[in-house]
Amino acid sequence: MTIYEMLQQSIVLTVLGMLTVFTFLAVMVFCIDLTGKIINRVSMNNDKKNPEIIAAITAAVNEYQHNNKGAKS
């Protein structure tokens, strides 16, 4: 095997590897985008927020912050 054949083979393998990674990343971006759209659509359907629950969570967070104010390092 000559040096030129080895270089040619290495270039082909490099290009194939880069195309494989690019294809995988493109598919991954498509899947993440699709998942985000599905989650947004589902959350829009469940957009009934109960003000009492929000008030309880806000009070709990405020109480936690008030009680742990000096504990931060």
PDB file of N, CA, C and O in Angstrom:
ATOM      1  N   MET A   1       0.860  -1.172   0.000  1.00  0.00           N
ATOM      2  CA  MET A   1       0.000   0.000   0.000  1.00  0.00           C
ATOM      3  C   MET A   1       0.906   1.235   0.000  1.00  0.00           C
ATOM      4  O   MET A   1       1.777   1.382   0.857  1.00  0.00           O
ATOM      5  N   THR A   2       0.687   2.103  -0.961  1.00  0.00           N
ATOM      6  CA  THR A   2       1.526   3.297  -1.063  1.00  0.00           C
ATOM      7  C   THR A   2       1.011   4.391  -0.151  1.00  0.00           C
ATOM      8  O   THR A   2      -0.091   4.299   0.388  1.00  0.00           O
ATOM      9  N   ILE A   3       1.819   5.430   0.016  1.00  0.00           N
ATOM     10  CA  ILE A   3       1.443   6.550   0.875  1.00  0.00           C
ATOM     11  C   ILE A   3       0.213   7.271   0.324  1.00  0.00           C
ATOM     12  O   ILE A   3      -0.627   7.749   1.087  1.00  0.00           O
ATOM     13  N   TYR A   4       0.114   7.346  -0.993  1.00  0.00           N
ATOM     14  CA  TYR A   4      -1.043   8.012  -1.604  1.00  0.00           C
ATOM     15  C   TYR A   4      -2.338   7.238  -1.362  1.00  0.00           C
ATOM     16  O   TYR A   4      -3.390   7.833  -1.129  1.00  0.00           O
ATOM     17  N   GLU A   5      -2.257   5.931  -1.416  1.00  0.00           N
ATOM     18  CA  GLU A   5      -3.438   5.107  -1.134  1.00  0.00           C
ATOM     19  C   GLU A   5      -3.848   5.244   0.327  1.00  0.00           C
ATOM     20  O   GLU A   5      -5.034   5.289   0.651  1.00  0.00           O
ATOM     21  N   MET A   6      -2.846   5.310   1.206  1.00  0.00           N
ATOM     22  CA  MET A   6      -3.156   5.472   2.623  1.00  0.00           C
ATOM     23  C   MET A   6      -3.773   6.841   2.894  1.00  0.00           C
ATOM     24  O   MET A   6      -4.719   6.952   3.674  1.00  0.00           O
ATOM     25  N   LEU A   7      -3.241   7.885   2.254  1.00  0.00           N
ATOM     26  CA  LEU A   7      -3.819   9.223   2.410  1.00  0.00           C
ATOM     27  C   LEU A   7      -5.238   9.275   1.870  1.00  0.00           C
ATOM     28  O   LEU A   7      -6.127   9.867   2.482  1.00  0.00           O
ATOM     29  N   GLN A   8      -5.441   8.647   0.715  1.00  0.00           N
ATOM     30  CA  GLN A   8      -6.778   8.622   0.123  1.00  0.00           C
ATOM     31  C   GLN A   8      -7.762   7.901   1.050  1.00  0.00           C
ATOM     32  O   GLN A   8      -8.886   8.365   1.245  1.00  0.00           O
ATOM     33  N   GLN A   9      -7.346   6.787   1.611  1.00  0.00           N
ATOM     34  CA  GLN A   9      -8.201   6.029   2.521  1.00  0.00           C
ATOM     35  C   GLN A   9      -8.477   6.828   3.802  1.00  0.00           C
ATOM     36  O   GLN A   9      -9.593   6.804   4.321  1.00  0.00           O
ATOM     37  N   SER A  10      -7.478   7.521   4.299  1.00  0.00           N
ATOM     38  CA  SER A  10      -7.687   8.316   5.511  1.00  0.00           C
ATOM     39  C   SER A  10      -8.626   9.488   5.254  1.00  0.00           C
ATOM     40  O   SER A  10      -9.430   9.832   6.120  1.00  0.00           O
ATOM     41  N   ILE A  11      -8.537  10.101   4.087  1.00  0.00           N
ATOM     42  CA  ILE A  11      -9.452  11.200   3.748  1.00  0.00           C
ATOM     43  C   ILE A  11     -10.875  10.682   3.639  1.00  0.00           C
ATOM     44  O   ILE A  11     -11.808  11.327   4.117  1.00  0.00           O
ATOM     45  N   VAL A  12     -11.052   9.529   3.017  1.00  0.00           N
ATOM     46  CA  VAL A  12     -12.392   8.945   2.881  1.00  0.00           C
ATOM     47  C   VAL A  12     -12.966   8.621   4.258  1.00  0.00           C
ATOM     48  O   VAL A  12     -14.136   8.898   4.523  1.00  0.00           O
ATOM     49  N   LEU A  13     -12.152   8.039   5.132  1.00  0.00           N
ATOM     50  CA  LEU A  13     -12.628   7.710   6.475  1.00  0.00           C
ATOM     51  C   LEU A  13     -12.954   8.969   7.280  1.00  0.00           C
ATOM     52  O   LEU A  13     -13.922   8.991   8.040  1.00  0.00           O
ATOM     53  N   THR A  14     -12.150  10.006   7.114  1.00  0.00           N
ATOM     54  CA  THR A  14     -12.411  11.261   7.815  1.00  0.00           C
ATOM     55  C   THR A  14     -13.725  11.876   7.365  1.00  0.00           C
ATOM     56  O   THR A  14     -14.532  12.307   8.189  1.00  0.00           O
ATOM     57  N   VAL A  15     -13.937  11.915   6.058  1.00  0.00           N
ATOM     58  CA  VAL A  15     -15.185  12.486   5.528  1.00  0.00           C
ATOM     59  C   VAL A  15     -16.381  11.648   5.970  1.00  0.00           C
ATOM     60  O   VAL A  15     -17.411  12.205   6.350  1.00  0.00           O
ATOM     61  N   LEU A  16     -16.267  10.333   5.927  1.00  0.00           N
ATOM     62  CA  LEU A  16     -17.379   9.480   6.377  1.00  0.00           C
ATOM     63  C   LEU A  16     -17.669   9.698   7.859  1.00  0.00           C
ATOM     64  O   LEU A  16     -18.832   9.751   8.261  1.00  0.00           O
ATOM     65  N   GLY A  17     -16.631   9.824   8.667  1.00  0.00           N
ATOM     66  CA  GLY A  17     -16.832  10.079  10.096  1.00  0.00           C
ATOM     67  C   GLY A  17     -17.503  11.417  10.338  1.00  0.00           C
ATOM     68  O   GLY A  17     -18.400  11.522  11.175  1.00  0.00           O
ATOM     69  N   MET A  18     -17.076  12.444   9.610  1.00  0.00           N
ATOM     70  CA  MET A  18     -17.687  13.763   9.781  1.00  0.00           C
ATOM     71  C   MET A  18     -19.152  13.757   9.331  1.00  0.00           C
ATOM     72  O   MET A  18     -20.003  14.373   9.972  1.00  0.00           O
ATOM     73  N   LEU A  19     -19.437  13.070   8.244  1.00  0.00           N
ATOM     74  CA  LEU A  19     -20.825  12.977   7.782  1.00  0.00           C
ATOM     75  C   LEU A  19     -21.691  12.215   8.786  1.00  0.00           C
ATOM     76  O   LEU A  19     -22.851  12.564   9.004  1.00  0.00           O
ATOM     77  N   THR A  20     -21.123  11.180   9.392  1.00  0.00           N
ATOM     78  CA  THR A  20     -21.863  10.424  10.396  1.00  0.00           C
ATOM     79  C   THR A  20     -22.196  11.301  11.597  1.00  0.00           C
ATOM     80  O   THR A  20     -23.328  11.287  12.082  1.00  0.00           O
ATOM     81  N   VAL A  21     -21.215  12.065  12.077  1.00  0.00           N
ATOM     82  CA  VAL A  21     -21.451  12.950  13.218  1.00  0.00           C
ATOM     83  C   VAL A  21     -22.455  14.035  12.856  1.00  0.00           C
ATOM     84  O   VAL A  21     -23.352  14.335  13.643  1.00  0.00           O
ATOM     85  N   PHE A  22     -22.314  14.626  11.679  1.00  0.00           N
ATOM     86  CA  PHE A  22     -23.244  15.669  11.244  1.00  0.00           C
ATOM     87  C   PHE A  22     -24.667  15.130  11.156  1.00  0.00           C
ATOM     88  O   PHE A  22     -25.610  15.790  11.592  1.00  0.00           O
ATOM     89  N   THR A  23     -24.824  13.936  10.596  1.00  0.00           N
ATOM     90  CA  THR A  23     -26.151  13.326  10.483  1.00  0.00           C
ATOM     91  C   THR A  23     -26.744  13.068  11.864  1.00  0.00           C
ATOM     92  O   THR A  23     -27.918  13.352  12.101  1.00  0.00           O
ATOM     93  N   PHE A  24     -25.935  12.533  12.774  1.00  0.00           N
ATOM     94  CA  PHE A  24     -26.413  12.272  14.129  1.00  0.00           C
ATOM     95  C   PHE A  24     -26.852  13.569  14.803  1.00  0.00           C
ATOM     96  O   PHE A  24     -27.911  13.614  15.429  1.00  0.00           O
ATOM     97  N   LEU A  25     -26.046  14.625  14.678  1.00  0.00           N
ATOM     98  CA  LEU A  25     -26.402  15.900  15.306  1.00  0.00           C
ATOM     99  C   LEU A  25     -27.671  16.491  14.695  1.00  0.00           C
ATOM    100  O   LEU A  25     -28.496  17.054  15.413  1.00  0.00           O
ATOM    101  N   ALA A  26     -27.834  16.368  13.385  1.00  0.00           N
ATOM    102  CA  ALA A  26     -29.041  16.880  12.735  1.00  0.00           C
ATOM    103  C   ALA A  26     -30.280  16.136  13.232  1.00  0.00           C
ATOM    104  O   ALA A  26     -31.311  16.753  13.499  1.00  0.00           O
ATOM    105  N   VAL A  27     -30.179  14.820  13.355  1.00  0.00           N
ATOM    106  CA  VAL A  27     -31.304  14.024  13.864  1.00  0.00           C
ATOM    107  C   VAL A  27     -31.593  14.387  15.313  1.00  0.00           C
ATOM    108  O   VAL A  27     -32.756  14.474  15.709  1.00  0.00           O
ATOM    109  N   MET A  28     -30.544  14.600  16.110  1.00  0.00           N
ATOM    110  CA  MET A  28     -30.728  14.952  17.512  1.00  0.00           C
ATOM    111  C   MET A  28     -31.412  16.313  17.659  1.00  0.00           C
ATOM    112  O   MET A  28     -32.303  16.470  18.494  1.00  0.00           O
ATOM    113  N   VAL A  29     -31.002  17.294  16.857  1.00  0.00           N
ATOM    114  CA  VAL A  29     -31.639  18.613  16.899  1.00  0.00           C
ATOM    115  C   VAL A  29     -33.100  18.511  16.495  1.00  0.00           C
ATOM    116  O   VAL A  29     -33.960  19.140  17.111  1.00  0.00           O
ATOM    117  N   PHE A  30     -33.386  17.727  15.471  1.00  0.00           N
ATOM    118  CA  PHE A  30     -34.773  17.530  15.043  1.00  0.00           C
ATOM    119  C   PHE A  30     -35.609  16.904  16.156  1.00  0.00           C
ATOM    120  O   PHE A  30     -36.733  17.339  16.406  1.00  0.00           O
ATOM    121  N   CYS A  31     -35.068  15.887  16.823  1.00  0.00           N
ATOM    122  CA  CYS A  31     -35.807  15.220  17.904  1.00  0.00           C
ATOM    123  C   CYS A  31     -36.038  16.154  19.087  1.00  0.00           C
ATOM    124  O   CYS A  31     -37.120  16.153  19.674  1.00  0.00           O
ATOM    125  N   ILE A  32     -35.035  16.946  19.441  1.00  0.00           N
ATOM    126  CA  ILE A  32     -35.186  17.879  20.560  1.00  0.00           C
ATOM    127  C   ILE A  32     -36.218  18.949  20.220  1.00  0.00           C
ATOM    128  O   ILE A  32     -37.032  19.322  21.065  1.00  0.00           O
ATOM    129  N   ASP A  33     -36.186  19.441  18.984  1.00  0.00           N
ATOM    130  CA  ASP A  33     -37.161  20.441  18.556  1.00  0.00           C
ATOM    131  C   ASP A  33     -38.575  19.862  18.584  1.00  0.00           C
ATOM    132  O   ASP A  33     -39.510  20.516  19.046  1.00  0.00           O
ATOM    133  N   LEU A  34     -38.724  18.651  18.096  1.00  0.00           N
ATOM    134  CA  LEU A  34     -40.034  17.999  18.100  1.00  0.00           C
ATOM    135  C   LEU A  34     -40.528  17.758  19.520  1.00  0.00           C
ATOM    136  O   LEU A  34     -41.707  17.959  19.809  1.00  0.00           O
ATOM    137  N   THR A  35     -39.636  17.329  20.405  1.00  0.00           N
ATOM    138  CA  THR A  35     -40.002  17.108  21.802  1.00  0.00           C
ATOM    139  C   THR A  35     -40.456  18.416  22.453  1.00  0.00           C
ATOM    140  O   THR A  35     -41.434  18.428  23.200  1.00  0.00           O
ATOM    141  N   GLY A  36     -39.753  19.512  22.174  1.00  0.00           N
ATOM    142  CA  GLY A  36     -40.133  20.812  22.721  1.00  0.00           C
ATOM    143  C   GLY A  36     -41.511  21.240  22.251  1.00  0.00           C
ATOM    144  O   GLY A  36     -42.307  21.760  23.032  1.00  0.00           O
ATOM    145  N   LYS A  37     -41.792  21.021  20.968  1.00  0.00           N
ATOM    146  CA  LYS A  37     -43.119  21.385  20.446  1.00  0.00           C
ATOM    147  C   LYS A  37     -44.220  20.544  21.091  1.00  0.00           C
ATOM    148  O   LYS A  37     -45.293  21.056  21.409  1.00  0.00           O
ATOM    149  N   ILE A  38     -43.951  19.261  21.282  1.00  0.00           N
ATOM    150  CA  ILE A  38     -44.947  18.382  21.916  1.00  0.00           C
ATOM    151  C   ILE A  38     -45.182  18.818  23.350  1.00  0.00           C
ATOM    152  O   ILE A  38     -46.328  18.886  23.795  1.00  0.00           O
ATOM    153  N   ILE A  39     -44.115  19.115  24.081  1.00  0.00           N
ATOM    154  CA  ILE A  39     -44.258  19.529  25.486  1.00  0.00           C
ATOM    155  C   ILE A  39     -45.006  20.852  25.571  1.00  0.00           C
ATOM    156  O   ILE A  39     -45.862  21.016  26.440  1.00  0.00           O
ATOM    157  N   ASN A  40     -44.702  21.797  24.688  1.00  0.00           N
ATOM    158  CA  ASN A  40     -45.431  23.071  24.697  1.00  0.00           C
ATOM    159  C   ASN A  40     -46.912  22.876  24.402  1.00  0.00           C
ATOM    160  O   ASN A  40     -47.757  23.525  25.018  1.00  0.00           O
ATOM    161  N   ARG A  41     -47.227  22.006  23.483  1.00  0.00           N
ATOM    162  CA  ARG A  41     -48.635  21.766  23.142  1.00  0.00           C
ATOM    163  C   ARG A  41     -49.374  21.118  24.312  1.00  0.00           C
ATOM    164  O   ARG A  41     -50.515  21.474  24.607  1.00  0.00           O
ATOM    165  N   VAL A  42     -48.717  20.164  24.976  1.00  0.00           N
ATOM    166  CA  VAL A  42     -49.340  19.497  26.123  1.00  0.00           C
ATOM    167  C   VAL A  42     -49.509  20.477  27.276  1.00  0.00           C
ATOM    168  O   VAL A  42     -50.543  20.482  27.945  1.00  0.00           O
ATOM    169  N   SER A  43     -48.485  21.314  27.510  1.00  0.00           N
ATOM    170  CA  SER A  43     -48.584  22.254  28.631  1.00  0.00           C
ATOM    171  C   SER A  43     -49.616  23.338  28.362  1.00  0.00           C
ATOM    172  O   SER A  43     -50.197  23.869  29.309  1.00  0.00           O
ATOM    173  N   MET A  44     -49.861  23.683  27.108  1.00  0.00           N
ATOM    174  CA  MET A  44     -50.908  24.659  26.803  1.00  0.00           C
ATOM    175  C   MET A  44     -52.284  24.101  27.135  1.00  0.00           C
ATOM    176  O   MET A  44     -53.180  24.836  27.551  1.00  0.00           O
ATOM    177  N   ASN A  45     -52.443  22.801  26.948  1.00  0.00           N
ATOM    178  CA  ASN A  45     -53.724  22.184  27.262  1.00  0.00           C
ATOM    179  C   ASN A  45     -53.950  22.099  28.766  1.00  0.00           C
ATOM    180  O   ASN A  45     -55.094  22.076  29.220  1.00  0.00           O
ATOM    181  N   ASN A  46     -52.872  22.053  29.540  1.00  0.00           N
ATOM    182  CA  ASN A  46     -52.975  21.956  30.995  1.00  0.00           C
ATOM    183  C   ASN A  46     -52.613  23.277  31.658  1.00  0.00           C
ATOM    184  O   ASN A  46     -51.945  23.290  32.692  1.00  0.00           O
ATOM    185  N   ASP A  47     -53.042  24.372  31.077  1.00  0.00           N
ATOM    186  CA  ASP A  47     -52.626  25.692  31.534  1.00  0.00           C
ATOM    187  C   ASP A  47     -53.584  26.267  32.575  1.00  0.00           C
ATOM    188  O   ASP A  47     -53.691  27.486  32.711  1.00  0.00           O
ATOM    189  N   LYS A  48     -54.272  25.410  33.302  1.00  0.00           N
ATOM    190  CA  LYS A  48     -55.203  25.887  34.329  1.00  0.00           C
ATOM    191  C   LYS A  48     -54.443  25.997  35.637  1.00  0.00           C
ATOM    192  O   LYS A  48     -54.242  24.997  36.326  1.00  0.00           O
ATOM    193  N   LYS A  49     -54.018  27.205  35.984  1.00  0.00           N
ATOM    194  CA  LYS A  49     -53.238  27.416  37.196  1.00  0.00           C
ATOM    195  C   LYS A  49     -54.164  27.771  38.336  1.00  0.00           C
ATOM    196  O   LYS A  49     -55.024  28.643  38.215  1.00  0.00           O
ATOM    197  N   ASN A  50     -53.975  27.087  39.434  1.00  0.00           N
ATOM    198  CA  ASN A  50     -54.782  27.327  40.619  1.00  0.00           C
ATOM    199  C   ASN A  50     -54.086  28.393  41.465  1.00  0.00           C
ATOM    200  O   ASN A  50     -52.970  28.163  41.930  1.00  0.00           O
ATOM    201  N   PRO A  51     -54.718  29.560  41.679  1.00  0.00           N
ATOM    202  CA  PRO A  51     -54.073  30.630  42.440  1.00  0.00           C
ATOM    203  C   PRO A  51     -53.751  30.231  43.876  1.00  0.00           C
ATOM    204  O   PRO A  51     -52.795  30.748  44.454  1.00  0.00           O
ATOM    205  N   GLU A  52     -54.522  29.332  44.458  1.00  0.00           N
ATOM    206  CA  GLU A  52     -54.256  28.896  45.828  1.00  0.00           C
ATOM    207  C   GLU A  52     -52.952  28.110  45.904  1.00  0.00           C
ATOM    208  O   GLU A  52     -52.188  28.257  46.858  1.00  0.00           O
ATOM    209  N   ILE A  53     -52.697  27.275  44.899  1.00  0.00           N
ATOM    210  CA  ILE A  53     -51.454  26.502  44.880  1.00  0.00           C
ATOM    211  C   ILE A  53     -50.272  27.436  44.677  1.00  0.00           C
ATOM    212  O   ILE A  53     -49.238  27.276  45.326  1.00  0.00           O
ATOM    213  N   ILE A  54     -50.411  28.409  43.783  1.00  0.00           N
ATOM    214  CA  ILE A  54     -49.340  29.368  43.543  1.00  0.00           C
ATOM    215  C   ILE A  54     -49.047  30.168  44.811  1.00  0.00           C
ATOM    216  O   ILE A  54     -47.885  30.418  45.131  1.00  0.00           O
ATOM    217  N   ALA A  55     -50.080  30.564  45.524  1.00  0.00           N
ATOM    218  CA  ALA A  55     -49.896  31.316  46.768  1.00  0.00           C
ATOM    219  C   ALA A  55     -49.196  30.461  47.816  1.00  0.00           C
ATOM    220  O   ALA A  55     -48.333  30.959  48.538  1.00  0.00           O
ATOM    221  N   ALA A  56     -49.551  29.190  47.910  1.00  0.00           N
ATOM    222  CA  ALA A  56     -48.923  28.304  48.885  1.00  0.00           C
ATOM    223  C   ALA A  56     -47.444  28.089  48.556  1.00  0.00           C
ATOM    224  O   ALA A  56     -46.603  28.080  49.455  1.00  0.00           O
ATOM    225  N   ILE A  57     -47.132  27.920  47.288  1.00  0.00           N
ATOM    226  CA  ILE A  57     -45.730  27.733  46.884  1.00  0.00           C
ATOM    227  C   ILE A  57     -44.929  29.002  47.161  1.00  0.00           C
ATOM    228  O   ILE A  57     -43.804  28.933  47.655  1.00  0.00           O
ATOM    229  N   THR A  58     -45.507  30.159  46.842  1.00  0.00           N
ATOM    230  CA  THR A  58     -44.830  31.426  47.084  1.00  0.00           C
ATOM    231  C   THR A  58     -44.564  31.630  48.570  1.00  0.00           C
ATOM    232  O   THR A  58     -43.483  32.074  48.954  1.00  0.00           O
ATOM    233  N   ALA A  59     -45.541  31.308  49.399  1.00  0.00           N
ATOM    234  CA  ALA A  59     -45.365  31.447  50.845  1.00  0.00           C
ATOM    235  C   ALA A  59     -44.285  30.502  51.352  1.00  0.00           C
ATOM    236  O   ALA A  59     -43.490  30.878  52.213  1.00  0.00           O
ATOM    237  N   ALA A  60     -44.246  29.293  50.837  1.00  0.00           N
ATOM    238  CA  ALA A  60     -43.241  28.322  51.265  1.00  0.00           C
ATOM    239  C   ALA A  60     -41.837  28.772  50.860  1.00  0.00           C
ATOM    240  O   ALA A  60     -40.894  28.642  51.641  1.00  0.00           O
ATOM    241  N   VAL A  61     -41.696  29.295  49.655  1.00  0.00           N
ATOM    242  CA  VAL A  61     -40.390  29.776  49.202  1.00  0.00           C
ATOM    243  C   VAL A  61     -39.948  30.964  50.035  1.00  0.00           C
ATOM    244  O   VAL A  61     -38.788  31.039  50.438  1.00  0.00           O
ATOM    245  N   ASN A  62     -40.858  31.894  50.299  1.00  0.00           N
ATOM    246  CA  ASN A  62     -40.517  33.056  51.122  1.00  0.00           C
ATOM    247  C   ASN A  62     -40.112  32.645  52.531  1.00  0.00           C
ATOM    248  O   ASN A  62     -39.155  33.187  53.084  1.00  0.00           O
ATOM    249  N   GLU A  63     -40.826  31.702  53.113  1.00  0.00           N
ATOM    250  CA  GLU A  63     -40.502  31.209  54.451  1.00  0.00           C
ATOM    251  C   GLU A  63     -39.129  30.542  54.464  1.00  0.00           C
ATOM    252  O   GLU A  63     -38.337  30.749  55.384  1.00  0.00           O
ATOM    253  N   TYR A  64     -38.858  29.746  53.442  1.00  0.00           N
ATOM    254  CA  TYR A  64     -37.555  29.080  53.347  1.00  0.00           C
ATOM    255  C   TYR A  64     -36.430  30.104  53.229  1.00  0.00           C
ATOM    256  O   TYR A  64     -35.404  29.986  53.898  1.00  0.00           O
ATOM    257  N   GLN A  65     -36.628  31.106  52.379  1.00  0.00           N
ATOM    258  CA  GLN A  65     -35.600  32.133  52.208  1.00  0.00           C
ATOM    259  C   GLN A  65     -35.400  32.930  53.493  1.00  0.00           C
ATOM    260  O   GLN A  65     -34.273  33.284  53.838  1.00  0.00           O
ATOM    261  N   HIS A  66     -36.484  33.210  54.195  1.00  0.00           N
ATOM    262  CA  HIS A  66     -36.388  33.963  55.441  1.00  0.00           C
ATOM    263  C   HIS A  66     -35.647  33.167  56.517  1.00  0.00           C
ATOM    264  O   HIS A  66     -34.825  33.722  57.245  1.00  0.00           O
ATOM    265  N   ASN A  67     -35.937  31.870  56.616  1.00  0.00           N
ATOM    266  CA  ASN A  67     -35.321  31.028  57.648  1.00  0.00           C
ATOM    267  C   ASN A  67     -33.871  30.679  57.340  1.00  0.00           C
ATOM    268  O   ASN A  67     -33.100  30.407  58.261  1.00  0.00           O
ATOM    269  N   ASN A  68     -33.480  30.681  56.061  1.00  0.00           N
ATOM    270  CA  ASN A  68     -32.134  30.277  55.678  1.00  0.00           C
ATOM    271  C   ASN A  68     -31.300  31.447  55.181  1.00  0.00           C
ATOM    272  O   ASN A  68     -30.341  31.245  54.436  1.00  0.00           O
ATOM    273  N   LYS A  69     -31.639  32.640  55.570  1.00  0.00           N
ATOM    274  CA  LYS A  69     -30.915  33.814  55.108  1.00  0.00           C
ATOM    275  C   LYS A  69     -29.473  33.810  55.588  1.00  0.00           C
ATOM    276  O   LYS A  69     -28.578  34.165  54.822  1.00  0.00           O
ATOM    277  N   GLY A  70     -29.223  33.421  56.827  1.00  0.00           N
ATOM    278  CA  GLY A  70     -27.872  33.419  57.383  1.00  0.00           C
ATOM    279  C   GLY A  70     -27.088  32.165  57.075  1.00  0.00           C
ATOM    280  O   GLY A  70     -25.896  32.101  57.377  1.00  0.00           O
ATOM    281  N   ALA A  71     -27.721  31.157  56.479  1.00  0.00           N
ATOM    282  CA  ALA A  71     -27.045  29.883  56.244  1.00  0.00           C
ATOM    283  C   ALA A  71     -26.227  29.880  54.959  1.00  0.00           C
ATOM    284  O   ALA A  71     -25.506  28.917  54.700  1.00  0.00           O
ATOM    285  N   LYS A  72     -26.317  30.924  54.154  1.00  0.00           N
ATOM    286  CA  LYS A  72     -25.574  30.962  52.897  1.00  0.00           C
ATOM    287  C   LYS A  72     -24.097  31.167  53.187  1.00  0.00           C
ATOM    288  O   LYS A  72     -23.719  31.937  54.070  1.00  0.00           O
ATOM    289  N   SER A  73     -23.265  30.458  52.417  1.00  0.00           N
ATOM    290  CA  SER A  73     -21.827  30.584  52.634  1.00  0.00           C
ATOM    291  C   SER A  73     -21.131  31.204  51.450  1.00  0.00           C
ATOM    292  O   SER A  73     -19.913  31.380  51.473  1.00  0.00           O
TER     293      SER A  73
END
